[in-house]
Amino acid sequence: MPQLSVSDAVRYLLVGTQFLLFCLLFDQDGTVKLTTQLTPPVLLVLLWGIGTAWFFVYRSLLHNTVITWAKDRVGSNYRTFLIANYPGLVTQATEAEEVNFHVRLSQDARTQDWMAARASGIHFLYLTGFLAGMWFIASVVSCHGVWVSATFLVVSAAFLRAAWIDDLRMEMIETGFVRKKHNDGSLKSLIEGIRRDRG
């Protein structure tokens, strides 16, 4: 059974903590009243649970679908490169992601750690931006005041823009690794091995 890494646990807790901070900005009195009724361990577990749930909802409904689709429309990346250059072997984005994952694993440990840390940071930026966007909508619908709404809007726009820019830069780097394996002739055998293992 896969083990939860410390970095993942911290990431989920930070996302839950963001949720709490946005709750305070949205309704300070109600949030303080609720949190003071909880013991610290219960509050930590609650925030971790909220962060975990929001992360997986974001990955499934936003990143792996909408964001990936948008990135494939703005320029060439490893997904479009693999689908174009390996017809019949790589036919869709999910297969290209699997190939890219194995290409990343073929890099040295230092590069792998750096890429994992950067990817984690990008996800955190996206999560913050989308979460602030949700609170922006809630604040507008509930007529919570122009300054509260404006704060959520600015935070959402800033974090989503930063995430998008860094995400595209990261994909340029990943595409470079994929192209390098393509040029040295080892990529096709890697893809064929993945397909054999998949059955």
N, C-alpha and C positions, 0 to 999 in steps of 0.2 A: 504494500500500500504506500503511495507517495507520502513523503513527510513534508509538513509545512515548514518552510525556511524562516529564519528569524527576520530576514529582510521583507518577506511577504507579510508576516504578522505585523511588523512595524508599519508597512505601507497601509494595510487595512485599518490599523488603529489611527493613523494620521488622517485618512479619509474620513473616518468617523468623527475625529476631532474637528475637522473642517465643518462637518455637518453641524456639530454643536456650536461652533463659532457663528455660523450663518444663522442658526436658530436664535442665538443671543442678539444678533443684529436685527433680526426680523421681529422678535418678541422677547425682549430681555426679561421682563417680569415673569412671564409664563415659563420661560426656560429655566430661570433661577429657581422658581418654585418647584418645578418638576425634578430638577437635578438634586436639589437639597434633600429631597425625600428618598434618594437612593444612596446606598452605601458606596464608597469608592470602588470596591471590587465589582459590584453589580453595574455601576456606571461604565467601568472599563470594558466589561464583557458586552454591554449594550452598544457602546461606541464601536467596538471591534466587529460586532455582528452587523451593524449598520454599514460600516466601511466595507466589509466583505461582500455583503449583498449588493451594494452600489457598484463595487468594482466589477463583479461578474455580470451584472445587468449592462454596465457600460461596455464591457468587452463583447458581449453577445449581440446587443442591439445597436451599438453605435460604432465601435472601433472595427470589428470584424466585418461589418457590412457597409455602413454609410461612409465612414472615413476611408476605408480601403478602396471603395468604389470611386470616391472623389479623387484620391491620389492617383489612381490608374487613368483618370481623365485629364490630368494636368501635365503629364509628361511620361517619359520612359522610366521604368524602374525594373527591379529584378523579376517582378511578376510578368509584366508585359514582355520583357526580354526572353524569359524562359518559354512562355507560351508561343512567341513568334519563332524562336529558334529550335524548339524541340516539339514540333507537332506530333501528336500521337503519344508522346511520353508525358508531356505536361499540357493539360488541356484546360485547366481552370485555376483560379487564384489560390484556392486552398492547397492544391498540389504544389504550386510554386512556393507557397509559404513553407511547406514541408521540406522542399529542396533547400530553401534558404536556411532553414533551421539546421540542417545537416552541414551546410557550407560553414555556418557559424561555428559548429562544433569542431570543424577541422582546423580552426584558427588556434593560435597559441593561447594558453590560459590567461595571460594578461589581457589580450585582445578580447577574449570572451567575457572576462569580468568587466572590462570597460564598456562593452556593448550592452551587457545586461544592466549595468548601472544607468547608462544613458537611456535605454528603453524604459526603465522604471521611472526615470524622471519625466520622460515624455508622457507616459500614462498619467502620472500625477498631475501634470499641467492640464491635460485634457479633462481629467476628473474634476479638478477645481473649476475649470471654465464651465463645464456642463452643469455642475452643481450650482454655481452662482447664477447661471442662466435660468435654472428652474426656480430659484428663489426670486429672481427678477420678475418672472411671470407671475409668481404667487403674490409678490408685493404690489404689482400693478392691478391684478384682479381684486385684491382685498383693499385697494386704495390706502396703502400703508405710508404714503408720504413720498414726495419727489426725491428727497435726499437718500432715503433707503433704497428706492428703486434705482436711482442713478448710480449708487455705490455698487449694487449687484451687477448692473449693466457694464460698468467700467471694468470691474474685476473679471467678469465673464469674457468680455472682448479681449482684454489684455492677455489672459491666460490661454485662451483658445488660439490667438494669433501666435503667441510664443510656441505653443505645442505644435501647431501646423508647420511653422518654419523649421523647427528643430527636427520634426518628423521627416520632412522632405530631405533635409541634410543627412539624416541617419540612413534613409533609404538610398541616397547616392553612394554612401560608403558601402552599404550592403551589396548594392548593384556592382560596385567595383570588385568586391570579392568573388561574386558569381561570374563576372566577365573574365576574371583572372583564371578561374578554373576552366571556363569555356575555352580560353585561348591556349591553355597548356594541355587540353585534350582530356582532362580527367573528369569533366562534369557529366558527360554522357554515361560513363560507367557508374558514377555515383547515383544518377537518376535511376538507372536500370537496377542497381542494388536495392534502392528504396522500394521500387515496384515489386521486386522479388520478395522482400521482407514483408511487404503489405499483403502478399498473396494474390 
